[in-house]
Amino acid sequence: MLGMFLRIYGTVAGLAIFAVFMPRAWMAATHEMIGLGKFPDGAIVDYLARSVSALYAFHGGLLWLLARDVRRYATIIAYVAAAGIAFSVFVLLLDVSLGLPVWWILGEGPCVLAISLIVLALLAKERAQWR
């Protein structure tokens, strides 16, 4: 069950690879369509959008690798889930401080927290079966 969950999560995260190569005009249109205003100009904006997307895709690939042998990689899976919990708190505070829309705030930090807690719960269940 944990392996399947990691593959699903990895696939969703991996979809961010498309944003790495997305034309800037599409990024700007999406930014405006979801109500975040005019997409800012500047190389740093493009760099951050693409590099964060690449990191999400990298994370998705890592999850797929971990899913191949959850027993062998249990410690790394636990670390990834714990890091996800810390990350969820950070992005929740960041999103609130930036005044992002409520749907964004609720859809990012709390979702990452829930996913990370599910991973930890599934890992605990797997470990109990190994004994």
N, CA, C and O atoms as a DFTB+ gen file, in Angstrom:
524 C
 N C O
     1  1       0.829      -1.200       0.000
     2  2       0.000       0.000       0.000
     3  2       0.871       1.260       0.000
     4  3       0.593       2.212      -0.730
     5  1       1.930       1.260       0.826
     6  2       2.828       2.418       0.883
     7  2       3.489       2.647      -0.472
     8  3       3.577       3.781      -0.940
     9  1       3.951       1.570      -1.098
    10  2       4.589       1.703      -2.409
    11  2       3.646       2.313      -3.442
    12  3       4.045       3.168      -4.233
    13  1       2.392       1.864      -3.425
    14  2       1.410       2.403      -4.372
    15  2       1.156       3.887      -4.083
    16  3       1.075       4.698      -5.006
    17  1       1.032       4.238      -2.800
    18  2       0.795       5.638      -2.437
    19  2       1.964       6.516      -2.875
    20  3       1.760       7.609      -3.402
    21  1       3.190       6.036      -2.657
    22  2       4.369       6.804      -3.076
    23  2       4.407       6.976      -4.593
    24  3       4.814       8.028      -5.086
    25  1       3.988       5.958      -5.331
    26  2       3.961       6.076      -6.799
    27  2       2.933       7.111      -7.262
    28  3       3.191       7.891      -8.179
    29  1       1.773       7.104      -6.618
    30  2       0.735       8.089      -6.976
    31  2       1.229       9.499      -6.663
    32  3       1.134      10.403      -7.494
    33  1       1.759       9.673      -5.452
    34  2       2.287      10.979      -5.039
    35  2       3.434      11.389      -5.960
    36  3       3.524      12.548      -6.365
    37  1       4.300      10.449      -6.285
    38  2       5.423      10.728      -7.174
    39  2       4.982      11.126      -8.568
    40  3       5.585      11.997      -9.194
    41  1       3.928      10.486      -9.053
    42  2       3.410      10.823     -10.374
    43  2       2.851      12.240     -10.395
    44  3       3.114      13.009     -11.320
    45  1       2.080      12.575      -9.371
    46  2       1.503      13.926      -9.294
    47  2       2.618      14.971      -9.200
    48  3       2.591      15.976      -9.910
    49  1       3.591      14.732      -8.328
    50  2       4.711      15.672      -8.198
    51  2       5.508      15.738      -9.496
    52  3       5.965      16.809      -9.896
    53  1       5.671      14.613     -10.140
    54  2       6.440      14.553     -11.387
    55  2       5.821      15.339     -12.522
    56  3       6.520      15.749     -13.448
    57  1       4.517      15.554     -12.461
    58  2       3.855      16.330     -13.515
    59  2       4.381      17.759     -13.601
    60  3       4.179      18.445     -14.603
    61  1       5.054      18.198     -12.548
    62  2       5.643      19.544     -12.553
    63  2       6.708      19.694     -13.634
    64  3       7.096      20.815     -13.965
    65  1       7.182      18.588     -14.183
    66  2       8.198      18.671     -15.247
    67  2       7.683      19.477     -16.432
    68  3       8.463      20.118     -17.136
    69  1       6.388      19.445     -16.653
    70  2       5.831      20.207     -17.771
    71  2       6.031      21.706     -17.593
    72  3       6.249      22.425     -18.568
    73  1       5.957      22.182     -16.345
    74  2       6.137      23.618     -16.091
    75  2       7.577      24.058     -16.317
    76  3       7.836      25.234     -16.573
    77  1       8.509      23.124     -16.225
    78  2       9.915      23.461     -16.471
    79  2      10.093      23.952     -17.906
    80  3      10.881      24.860     -18.171
    81  1       9.356      23.342     -18.816
    82  2       9.496      23.645     -20.244
    83  2       8.340      24.466     -20.809
    84  3       8.294      24.738     -22.009
    85  1       7.419      24.855     -19.952
    86  2       6.241      25.607     -20.381
    87  2       6.643      26.983     -20.927
    88  3       7.479      27.667     -20.336
    89  1       6.058      27.377     -22.033
    90  2       6.349      28.734     -22.529
    91  2       5.957      29.781     -21.487
    92  3       4.978      29.624     -20.758
    93  1       6.732      30.830     -21.439
    94  2       6.484      31.890     -20.457
    95  2       5.089      32.480     -20.602
    96  3       4.453      32.827     -19.607
    97  1       4.619      32.592     -21.823
    98  2       3.277      33.143     -22.066
    99  2       2.205      32.276     -21.390
   100  3       1.214      32.800     -20.882
   101  1       2.403      30.971     -21.384
   102  2       1.448      30.076     -20.720
   103  2       1.495      30.272     -19.206
   104  3       0.463      30.262     -18.536
   105  1       2.706      30.449     -18.677
   106  2       2.834      30.701     -17.243
   107  2       2.104      31.983     -16.868
   108  3       1.366      32.028     -15.884
   109  1       2.321      33.023     -17.667
   110  2       1.692      34.315     -17.395
   111  2       0.170      34.204     -17.469
   112  3      -0.538      34.753     -16.625
   113  1      -0.328      33.493     -18.479
   114  2      -1.775      33.333     -18.635
   115  2      -2.369      32.557     -17.458
   116  3      -3.437      32.908     -16.957
   117  1      -1.684      31.511     -17.020
   118  2      -2.159      30.718     -15.886
   119  2      -2.149      31.555     -14.609
   120  3      -3.096      31.519     -13.823
   121  1      -1.084      32.298     -14.416
   122  2      -0.942      33.175     -13.250
   123  2      -2.120      34.142     -13.158
   124  3      -2.701      34.328     -12.089
   125  1      -2.462      34.745     -14.277
   126  2      -3.573      35.694     -14.303
   127  2      -4.912      34.986     -14.163
   128  3      -5.812      35.486     -13.489
   129  1      -5.051      33.801     -14.808
   130  2      -6.309      33.057     -14.791
   131  2      -6.690      32.621     -13.372
   132  3      -7.873      32.592     -13.032
   133  1      -5.703      32.283     -12.549
   134  2      -6.018      31.834     -11.192
   135  2      -6.109      32.994     -10.196
   136  3      -6.213      32.780      -8.989
   137  1      -6.069      34.214     -10.712
   138  2      -6.335      35.378      -9.886
   139  2      -5.148      35.946      -9.135
   140  3      -5.324      36.628      -8.125
   141  1      -3.928      35.674      -9.616
   142  2      -2.748      36.203      -8.929
   143  2      -2.232      37.496      -9.552
   144  3      -1.155      37.973      -9.193
   145  1      -2.988      38.060     -10.476
   146  2      -2.589      39.328     -11.089
   147  2      -1.642      39.139     -12.254
   148  3      -1.464      38.038     -12.774
   149  1      -1.032      40.263     -12.651
   150  2      -0.090      40.239     -13.770
   151  2       1.172      39.467     -13.372
   152  3       1.711      39.658     -12.282
   153  1       1.628      38.601     -14.264
   154  2       2.845      37.826     -14.022
   155  2       4.036      38.774     -14.072
   156  3       4.224      39.467     -15.072
   157  1       4.846      38.819     -13.015
   158  2       5.967      39.760     -12.980
   159  2       7.013      39.481     -14.058
   160  3       7.241      38.336     -14.448
   161  1       7.628      40.538     -14.519
   162  2       8.747      40.404     -15.457
   163  2      10.026      40.195     -14.665
   164  3      10.116      40.555     -13.491
   165  1      11.011      39.608     -15.330
   166  2      12.321      39.451     -14.706
   167  2      12.803      38.022     -14.745
   168  3      12.029      37.073     -14.614
   169  1      14.089      37.895     -14.928
   170  2      14.708      36.576     -15.020
   171  2      14.524      35.765     -13.740
   172  3      14.359      34.547     -13.796
   173  1      14.551      36.436     -12.585
   174  2      14.441      35.701     -11.322
   175  2      13.087      35.011     -11.205
   176  3      13.004      33.926     -10.630
   177  1      12.035      35.609     -11.730
   178  2      10.698      35.008     -11.674
   179  2      10.672      33.725     -12.499
   180  3      10.181      32.696     -12.035
   181  1      11.193      33.785     -13.706
   182  2      11.252      32.595     -14.557
   183  2      12.138      31.524     -13.925
   184  3      11.793      30.342     -13.918
   185  1      13.277      31.951     -13.399
   186  2      14.195      31.012     -12.752
   187  2      13.509      30.291     -11.598
   188  3      13.579      29.066     -11.500
   189  1      12.845      31.045     -10.725
   190  2      12.203      30.442      -9.559
   191  2      11.052      29.520      -9.965
   192  3      10.914      28.425      -9.420
   193  1      10.239      29.950     -10.903
   194  2       9.120      29.104     -11.345
   195  2       9.624      27.790     -11.932
   196  3       9.089      26.724     -11.630
   197  1      10.642      27.870     -12.759
   198  2      11.161      26.661     -13.409
   199  2      11.973      25.788     -12.453
   200  3      11.872      24.562     -12.505
   201  1      12.767      26.395     -11.590
   202  2      13.589      25.590     -10.686
   203  2      12.734      24.909      -9.616
   204  3      13.010      23.767      -9.249
   205  1      11.712      25.582      -9.115
   206  2      10.813      24.937      -8.150
   207  2      10.059      23.790      -8.830
   208  3       9.877      22.726      -8.238
   209  1       9.631      24.005     -10.053
   210  2       8.969      22.927     -10.796
   211  2       9.914      21.748     -10.995
   212  3       9.506      20.594     -10.866
   213  1      11.165      22.034     -11.308
   214  2      12.157      20.964     -11.488
   215  2      12.382      20.209     -10.175
   216  3      12.542      18.989     -10.183
   217  1      12.395      20.927      -9.053
   218  2      12.558      20.258      -7.755
   219  2      11.369      19.358      -7.432
   220  3      11.545      18.265      -6.893
   221  1      10.160      19.814      -7.759
   222  2       8.986      18.959      -7.558
   223  2       9.087      17.707      -8.424
   224  3       8.775      16.609      -7.964
   225  1       9.518      17.862      -9.663
   226  2       9.680      16.706     -10.557
   227  2      10.760      15.765     -10.025
   228  3      10.588      14.546     -10.054
   229  1      11.863      16.317      -9.542
   230  2      12.931      15.526      -8.930
   231  2      12.379      14.750      -7.736
   232  3      12.665      13.563      -7.578
   233  1      11.600      15.410      -6.909
   234  2      10.980      14.782      -5.744
   235  2      10.081      13.621      -6.178
   236  3      10.083      12.557      -5.559
   237  1       9.319      13.839      -7.245
   238  2       8.462      12.775      -7.759
   239  2       9.254      11.557      -8.201
   240  3       8.856      10.421      -7.943
   241  1      10.373      11.797      -8.866
   242  2      11.233      10.688      -9.277
   243  2      11.815       9.951      -8.088
   244  3      11.908       8.723      -8.100
   245  1      12.207      10.689      -7.063
   246  2      12.727      10.080      -5.841
   247  2      11.670       9.190      -5.189
   248  3      11.976       8.088      -4.733
   249  1      10.440       9.665      -5.147
   250  2       9.357       8.870      -4.553
   251  2       9.159       7.561      -5.304
   252  3       8.913       6.522      -4.691
   253  1       9.263       7.606      -6.626
   254  2       9.155       6.376      -7.423
   255  2      10.284       5.403      -7.074
   256  3      10.052       4.201      -6.951
   257  1      11.488       5.917      -6.917
   258  2      12.615       5.043      -6.550
   259  2      12.414       4.441      -5.161
   260  3      12.668       3.254      -4.960
   261  1      11.966       5.237      -4.216
   262  2      11.729       4.740      -2.863
   263  2      10.620       3.694      -2.839
   264  3      10.672       2.751      -2.049
   265  1       9.638       3.853      -3.685
   266  2       8.512       2.924      -3.733
   267  2       8.930       1.527      -4.209
   268  3       8.220       0.552      -3.958
   269  1      10.053       1.426      -4.878
   270  2      10.514       0.135      -5.399
   271  2      10.835      -0.851      -4.286
   272  3      10.673      -2.057      -4.468
   273  1      11.288      -0.359      -3.136
   274  2      11.650      -1.244      -2.024
   275  2      11.462      -0.484      -0.713
   276  3      12.418       0.048      -0.150
   277  1      10.223      -0.440      -0.238
   278  2       9.910       0.376       0.938
   279  2      10.598      -0.142       2.198
   280  3      10.885       0.632       3.111
   281  1      10.858      -1.423       2.248
   282  2      11.552      -1.965       3.426
   283  2      13.003      -1.484       3.461
   284  3      13.497      -1.036       4.496
   285  1      13.658      -1.584       2.343
   286  2      15.066      -1.167       2.253
   287  2      15.233       0.330       2.498
   288  3      16.191       0.759       3.141
   289  1      14.291       1.122       1.978
   290  2      14.396       2.581       2.040
   291  2      13.528       3.202       3.135
   292  3      13.230       4.395       3.082
   293  1      13.123       2.410       4.119
   294  2      12.207       2.894       5.157
   295  2      12.732       4.137       5.875
   296  3      11.963       5.059       6.149
   297  1      14.011       4.173       6.177
   298  2      14.575       5.333       6.888
   299  2      14.505       6.582       6.018
   300  3      14.199       7.669       6.509
   301  1      14.789       6.428       4.733
   302  2      14.725       7.582       3.825
   303  2      13.277       8.028       3.641
   304  3      12.999       9.226       3.586
   305  1      12.361       7.076       3.545
   306  2      10.941       7.412       3.422
   307  2      10.486       8.184       4.662
   308  3       9.756       9.168       4.546
   309  1      10.913       7.743       5.842
   310  2      10.556       8.452       7.076
   311  2      11.122       9.871       7.063
   312  3      10.455      10.817       7.481
   313  1      12.356      10.009       6.580
   314  2      12.956      11.339       6.493
   315  2      12.169      12.232       5.526
   316  3      11.878      13.386       5.839
   317  1      11.828      11.694       4.355
   318  2      11.084      12.473       3.357
   319  2       9.737      12.918       3.935
   320  3       9.312      14.052       3.713
   321  1       9.073      12.040       4.666
   322  2       7.789      12.402       5.271
   323  2       7.972      13.459       6.362
   324  3       7.198      14.413       6.437
   325  1       8.991      13.294       7.203
   326  2       9.246      14.289       8.256
   327  2       9.621      15.641       7.648
   328  3       9.179      16.686       8.127
   329  1      10.428      15.618       6.601
   330  2      10.781      16.861       5.905
   331  2       9.527      17.483       5.286
   332  3       9.393      18.707       5.248
   333  1       8.620      16.648       4.806
   334  2       7.356      17.140       4.256
   335  2       6.524      17.850       5.307
   336  3       5.876      18.856       5.019
   337  1       6.542      17.327       6.528
   338  2       5.804      17.979       7.616
   339  2       6.409      19.348       7.913
   340  3       5.687      20.337       8.037
   341  1       7.726      19.402       8.024
   342  2       8.389      20.693       8.264
   343  2       8.123      21.656       7.110
   344  3       7.857      22.838       7.331
   345  1       8.193      21.155       5.891
   346  2       7.937      21.983       4.710
   347  2       6.504      22.501       4.719
   348  3       6.263      23.656       4.369
   349  1       5.556      21.663       5.114
   350  2       4.150      22.086       5.114
   351  2       3.925      23.247       6.067
   352  3       3.159      24.161       5.761
   353  1       4.583      23.220       7.219
   354  2       4.462      24.327       8.181
   355  2       5.086      25.595       7.584
   356  3       4.509      26.680       7.659
   357  1       6.265      25.435       6.994
   358  2       6.948      26.579       6.378
   359  2       6.086      27.219       5.288
   360  3       5.889      28.434       5.291
   361  1       5.564      26.400       4.346
   362  2       4.801      27.007       3.245
   363  2       3.470      27.564       3.723
   364  3       2.970      28.533       3.152
   365  1       2.889      26.973       4.758
   366  2       1.654      27.535       5.305
   367  2       1.916      28.939       5.847
   368  3       1.170      29.874       5.556
   369  1       2.974      29.077       6.630
   370  2       3.326      30.403       7.165
   371  2       3.702      31.375       6.051
   372  3       3.316      32.543       6.083
   373  1       4.448      30.892       5.076
   374  2       4.841      31.733       3.948
   375  2       3.619      32.195       3.157
   376  3       3.482      33.379       2.851
   377  1       2.730      31.252       2.828
   378  2       1.542      31.584       2.038
   379  2       0.672      32.621       2.746
   380  3       0.165      33.556       2.125
   381  1       0.511      32.437       4.057
   382  2      -0.292      33.396       4.835
   383  2       0.391      34.759       4.847
   384  3      -0.262      35.785       4.653
   385  1       1.703      34.773       5.076
   386  2       2.412      36.059       5.153
   387  2       2.415      36.797       3.821
   388  3       2.471      38.026       3.789
   389  1       2.356      36.052       2.725
   390  2       2.320      36.678       1.402
   391  2       0.918      37.095       0.978
   392  3       0.746      37.752      -0.049
   393  1      -0.085      36.715       1.767
   394  2      -1.461      37.078       1.442
   395  2      -2.000      36.347       0.234
   396  3      -2.816      36.886      -0.513
   397  1      -1.543      35.112       0.039
   398  2      -2.052      34.326      -1.094
   399  2      -3.525      33.993      -0.865
   400  3      -3.997      34.019       0.272
   401  1      -4.249      33.682      -1.931
   402  2      -5.683      33.367      -1.779
   403  2      -5.896      32.181      -0.828
   404  3      -5.037      31.307      -0.711
   405  1      -7.027      32.164      -0.166
   406  2      -7.345      31.112       0.803
   407  2      -7.275      29.732       0.156
   408  3      -6.775      28.787       0.766
   409  1      -7.775      29.608      -1.079
   410  2      -7.755      28.294      -1.735
   411  2      -6.323      27.807      -1.927
   412  3      -6.066      26.605      -1.866
   413  1      -5.392      28.722      -2.158
   414  2      -3.979      28.371      -2.310
   415  2      -3.405      27.919      -0.957
   416  3      -2.737      26.890      -0.852
   417  1      -3.694      28.730       0.072
   418  2      -3.189      28.435       1.419
   419  2      -3.664      27.056       1.878
   420  3      -2.877      26.262       2.395
   421  1      -4.942      26.779       1.687
   422  2      -5.508      25.496       2.123
   423  2      -5.058      24.336       1.237
   424  3      -4.995      23.191       1.684
   425  1      -4.750      24.639      -0.012
   426  2      -4.385      23.585      -0.952
   427  2      -2.926      23.194      -0.938
   428  3      -2.562      22.168      -1.513
   429  1      -2.078      23.982      -0.299
   430  2      -0.648      23.667      -0.323
   431  2      -0.193      23.072       1.009
   432  3      -0.041      21.855       1.110
   433  1       0.024      23.884       2.015
   434  2       0.550      23.395       3.283
   435  2      -0.252      22.262       3.900
   436  3       0.319      21.221       4.225
   437  1      -1.569      22.433       4.073
   438  2      -2.350      21.346       4.669
   439  2      -2.338      20.053       3.837
   440  3      -2.369      18.958       4.398
   441  1      -2.295      20.176       2.516
   442  2      -2.241      18.973       1.672
   443  2      -0.909      18.249       1.831
   444  3      -0.876      17.024       1.938
   445  1       0.179      18.996       1.846
   446  2       1.492      18.376       2.042
   447  2       1.552      17.730       3.424
   448  3       2.118      16.649       3.583
   449  1       0.972      18.389       4.417
   450  2       0.939      17.826       5.767
   451  2       0.167      16.509       5.775
   452  3       0.635      15.512       6.324
   453  1      -1.011      16.509       5.167
   454  2      -1.836      15.298       5.137
   455  2      -1.114      14.159       4.420
   456  3      -1.106      13.027       4.903
   457  1      -0.512      14.452       3.276
   458  2       0.210      13.426       2.518
   459  2       1.373      12.880       3.338
   460  3       1.600      11.670       3.366
   461  1       2.101      13.753       3.998
   462  2       3.252      13.328       4.802
   463  2       2.810      12.460       5.971
   464  3       3.468      11.472       6.297
   465  1       1.699      12.825       6.604
   466  2       1.180      12.020       7.717
   467  2       0.687      10.663       7.229
   468  3       0.853       9.656       7.917
   469  1       0.086      10.633       6.052
   470  2      -0.354       9.353       5.470
   471  2       0.855       8.465       5.201
   472  3       0.830       7.271       5.500
   473  1       1.906       9.042       4.642
   474  2       3.124       8.264       4.384
   475  2       3.667       7.687       5.688
   476  3       4.027       6.511       5.738
   477  1       3.729       8.497       6.743
   478  2       4.225       7.999       8.034
   479  2       3.326       6.902       8.597
   480  3       3.820       5.917       9.146
   481  1       2.012       7.066       8.465
   482  2       1.084       6.049       8.972
   483  2       1.228       4.744       8.189
   484  3       1.251       3.662       8.776
   485  1       1.325       4.849       6.859
   486  2       1.501       3.647       6.040
   487  2       2.843       2.975       6.329
   488  3       2.938       1.748       6.346
   489  1       3.870       3.781       6.554
   490  2       5.182       3.232       6.882
   491  2       5.130       2.498       8.224
   492  3       5.701       1.415       8.358
   493  1       4.454       3.075       9.210
   494  2       4.320       2.420      10.519
   495  2       3.578       1.095      10.375
   496  3       3.936       0.102      11.009
   497  1       2.552       1.085       9.546
   498  2       1.790      -0.151       9.305
   499  2       2.674      -1.211       8.650
   500  3       2.636      -2.381       9.030
   501  1       3.471      -0.794       7.661
   502  2       4.389      -1.722       6.992
   503  2       5.410      -2.277       7.989
   504  3       5.663      -3.481       8.029
   505  1       5.985      -1.389       8.785
   506  2       7.017      -1.823       9.759
   507  2       6.444      -2.809      10.772
   508  3       7.137      -3.736      11.190
   509  1       5.193      -2.620      11.169
   510  2       4.561      -3.541      12.115
   511  2       4.425      -4.931      11.508
   512  3       4.514      -5.933      12.218
   513  1       4.211      -4.993      10.217
   514  2       4.080      -6.296       9.523
   515  2       5.439      -6.977       9.354
   516  3       5.498      -8.195       9.186
   517  1       6.514      -6.222       9.395
   518  2       7.850      -6.795       9.220
   519  2       8.327      -7.521      10.471
   520  3       9.248      -8.335      10.408
   521  1       7.707      -7.230      11.593
   522  2       8.163      -7.811      12.871
   523  2       7.590      -9.161      13.091
   524  3       7.869      -9.791      14.111
